[in-house]
Amino acid sequence: MIRYAIIIEKASGGGYGAYLPDLPGCVGMGDTREETMENIADAIRFQLEGMKAEGIPVPLPTSEAENLPFPQNINPQQEYLLETIGEAYHEHRRQLMLGIQLGLTKTYNLFHSSAITAQSINDKDKQVLALQRQLEKTANTISFEAAIQGILKLRELHIQMDTAVLDAYGGNDVQLTYDFYEVDYLPENDRVRFTMHPDARKEVLNRLLELNHKIHEEK
């Protein structure tokens, strides 16, 4: 049985959220940890079943569980900003998924597709074609143009959210430089993701680990 690392976080407005670093877009939420674990288990099952049905390689676990520290001494303005951006991201994603009538996996496939950018749309790309067919055949969906703008907006909110979190950790000197990059721990035939620069990712993780060790030593 494949066992993935699950990250559980307590939401500032109450309840919990969970996600898997090895399965982008696989998330679960709940009012309690137990409910959250039940929901994330269902999300994992649905995502893996969907990937197998579509012939997408199932990634092997690469993440190791290590507790990372929460931001230290954040001010009320930062806390409000984090909560506001998080809620905006969640609500926009919800409305986008309703508008295109697609689940998390296919929505994030579009999110990570380099065929969709603010500069151009590759109308011959298989995911772009699949989105067009989905919107044409499904009632009560948004237009293709609105769907593209929704995907671009989701990326913008994602960057804003990561930037706000980084600032809360005092890391505003790190340039995230979001773009399409190959992520080396993903399958070789499916490595491109819309994400922060690999150097920025390494720097952020190194700083979190250093902070974690510092807090542990002070206890």
Secondary structure, DSSP 8 states (H G I E B T S, - for coil): ------EEEE-TTSSEEEE-TTSTT-EEEESSHHHHHHHHHHHHHHHHHHHHHTT----------------SS--HHHHHHHHHHHHHHHHHHHHHHHHHT--HHHHHHHHT-TTB-SS-B-TTSHHHHHHHHHHHHSTT---HHHHHHHHHHHHHHHHHHHHHHHHHTT-TTS----EEEE-TTS-TTS-EEEE--HHHHHHHHHHHHHHHHHHHHH-
